[in-house]
């Protein structure tokens, strides 16, 4: 999917949610859309500084917080990185396969896994507010090379 298409979809969701998709937020979103896999906040900050030289760490963290809240990106907890979600119209739990060799991140959508995880949590009396399941290993390309 093209970056322009993703930006258009994100803008429409922000209008629907009454949220402001500011120029900085859009630039960070575009940076996320143009790169594969997880990206750290400081890597994004360095890229953002090419068009916004006055950008500070707080600038990128505020943008990432907004993008996460809107469901546009997922945080990869184990590496403190962020990745774009290409189907952000509906908030959903994240199930991520993370390649330890090339850094590629694949997002899965297993309703069976989600259902069982939620069932187990409920049996423990636990109310899930946010969920990211991460698995680390080697992707197909790295295993074959």
N, C-alpha and C positions, 0 to 999 in steps of 0.2 A: 504494500500500500504506500502511496506517495506521501511525502511530508505534508504537502499542501492539503491533501485529503484528510490527514490526521488532524492538522491544525483547524480545518473547517469544522470537523466533528467536535473537537475540543471547545471551540468557540461557541458552537450551538449548545453544548451541554452547560457551559458557564452561563449563557443567557437564560437557559431553562432553570438553572439553580440560583440565579440572582448573584452569581459570583463574578468578580472582575478579572478578566484575562488580560492583565496589563502587558505592556510591551516587554518588560523584563521577563515576566512569566512565559510569554510566548517565545522569547529568544531561548530560554532554558529548555522549554518543551521542544523546540526545533533542534537544539543540540542533542537532546535525548533521542529524537526521531532519526537523526542522521547517523547515529552510531549504534553498533550492535553490542549486546551484552551489557554487563554492569559497568557503571561509571561512578567514580568517587566524586564527592563534592568539590574537592580542590582541583581535580582535573577539569570539571565543568567550569569552575571559576576561571581557570586559565584560558579556556576557550571563550568564555563570555567576555573576558577583558579585551579580546581583540576588537569587539564592537562597543564595549562599555568599559573604558579604561579605569573609571572610578569605582567599579564593582568591588565590593568587599566580601569577606566570608558570610557576613550576615545577609547580604543580598542573595547569595546563592541558597543559603539555608532557608530563608523565607520563601523563595520560589519553590524549592523542593518540598517544603511543608505544604504549600498550597497545592501543588501538583499531586502529592500523595493523598491529601484530603479529598480531592476531586476524583480520585481513583485513576488518574492518568498514568501514574508510575507506581512501581512496587519497590520497596526497600529490601535489599538483600542483606538481611541482618548479619549473617556470618562474616561478610566482608565490608560492611558499612558502605555499600554501593547502592545505586539506583538503576532501574531499567524501565523502559517504556512499556506500558501495557497497550497492546493493539486493539483490544476489545473492551474499552473502558466505559461503554454505555451503561454497564451494570456492575456495581461493586460486587466483588467476589473474593473468596480466599485464594491465596497464591500458593501454587505447588511448583517449585522450581528445581530443575536439574542443572547443576553448575559444573562445568568442565574445569577440573583443576589444572589442565594443561594449557588450553587456549583461552579460557575465560568465557566461553560461550554459555549463555543462559537460555534454557528452554522453559517456557511456561506451560504447564499442563492444566487440564480441567477435568478432573475425575470426580464425578458426582458420587460414585461409590466410596471413594476415599473420604470425601467431605462428610458424607452421611455417617460412615463408621466413626470417624474422628469426633463428630458432634455427638453421636450416641455415647461414645466412651466418656466424653467430657460431662455429659448430662448425668451419667451413672455416678460420677464423682461429685455431682452437685456444682459443677463448674460452668460458669456463663462465659462463653467466648465472645470477646469484643473485636478481636482482630486475629487473623491467622495467616501465617506464612510457614509452609513446610519446605525445607530445603534438603536436597540430596546432592552430595559431592561425589565426583568420580571422573570418568573419561567419556567424552562424547564419541560417537561412531567414527568421525574423521580422525580423531587423535588415537583411537584404538587401532585403526587400520594403517596408520603411518608409523 
